Amino acid sequence: MHRRGFLQTMGAAAPAVAAAQQPSLKQERVEELTAPAAPAIAMNHLGFLPGARKTIIFRLTGGAAPAEFTVRDPGSSLKPFRTTRPLRKTACDFGECMTGDFSDVQAEMMCQATAGGERSVPFFIRPDVWRRTLPKAVSYHKAQRCGVAVPNVHPACHLDDARRRDTGQHLDLTGGWHDAGDLRKWMDATMMNAFGLLHLARNLGEAWDPAGSGLEPVLEEVKWGNRYFLKMQDTDGLVWADVAGGVNGDNSDNHWTDNLRGTEDDRYLNPSKGGLVQAMWIALQAMVGQVYRSTDPGYAQACLDAAVRCWRASKHEGNTRDLSWWTLAAAEMHRATGAEEYAAAAASLGAQLLGRQNAAFEGGQKSIRGYFLSRTEPRAPYAEAVYSALPPLALITLAAQFPAHPDASRWRDSVRMHLDEYILPMSSRSAYRIVPFGVFFGSPTKELYRPLAGEMTYRYFLPVRQRSWWLGTTSHLECYAALLGEAAHLFGNREYRDLAYRQLEWVMGANPFGSCLMTGEGMRNPYPHSRYVGLIIGGILNGIAGNAQDEPILDMEYGMDWRTTEYWSPHNGFYLWANSVLERA
Ligand SMILES: [Zn+2]
């Protein structure tokens, strides 16, 4: 339900004062500057790597259009840096705006931009501008631990997890992580915590933390979560879905308990065994097996043995999302074991994924192609709120891991077509360069689908009238950042790297609300929907969603709107995944 009363739409910026009326920076007086309801300046609050493309967006919301912007060093050096550049009118799906470029400003410093009488959030140009956020994002996971006391967060909790929904039998399923702003322990979502940590360890190794804490805290966190994940494997090799997910899709298990087994408030195990969970779980155990091979070989082997049991008990099939995870599972099992069986499975799964890419111009248009289909029939384009870039991410993984395979050129061509003929043109439709949520044929539900060409339409945000729930697109954007980062490495293409950062910049403040979506970074953070423990440093919100008109919305008014402001494991997982790919040498 969209309650316009507390969900701010993007049109509410304070009118910008005409540039000609602005005093120079020397003359400006503090009392003349106010903090607008939504700033006209949209910039990433962290700042930029010295060599990065640097863009300022100034939203036109009724005021005069400023002709230029200034970037200056607000510090106290004797000769503070200062440069003034032109702003250019830029067509944008979210309303007309001005954009300016200062990519050539590469000196390391703290900066501030001014335009149209407004100051930006101060930001840095420095080589660790992204990396210095990683310890915060990692610390979020520890704050979400379940089954143990977490200092400053909560005392030991849920020591009575859990009883089976079907038989009532009690099993020790304590531990793991609370998934989100609530206390539930979904397997698919919380495994994303571990994937983020494992990709961080793989991509950056000991150097991940500028303060030099080394890999030990990262691996210890993985092991903490994995104690719970391993307990969730049944004797047949398959893995259960969740603890405390809610008995009938409801919220009934989302509560603190008395920590005593056998009392009324014990939470439930959902013993269903869906394909997505099996595929993710195998990929996860295979990664754990690799990262612990030298430091704890017994544990590494136990994880691999468990993964083999699950692989043998599973059917490696499903919709396009699940096939993508099966492809990654097979690739990781090959990396972990070297067994040819898994290389063959990975190639076979990759071939199936290729078959689900739409290489033709469909719907009477010649603008885009190369998107994936949700499944073979009906031929609906793939659009996923969480695992959005997984199909091409699985294929680029194969291309990097098996470069001499006969299908390697097809995997590479598939990823390039997806990026060059779908993602690049679609992301160029807004000044923010974010990747839209998906393309559609016509209007599947009664709300705005933006016309693209022919019968094809698109939305930046999830449809709100398609099903009972919808939410912000943080994971979707971060997942694309991970894909674009890998593609920049494989193809040596700078444009992919720039576009990857634009996705992360939106999350960190370059959005129409001027809001940074990570608690403890940037400014104008929404208060999170986190009703049990409140603020968690480093936690990332579901983020900006859309209304029926596909306009961006975000709860900036303490409305506890879960769809835009709830913490959720996949956002921190993909943040670490994407950033570590981009930071990798
Ligand atoms: Zn708990």
Boltz pocket constraint, residues with backbone or C-beta under 6 A from the ligand:
constraints:
  - pocket:
      binder: B
      contacts: [[A, 145], [A, 146], [A, 147], [A, 157], [A, 158], [A, 178], [A, 183]]
      max_distance: 6.0
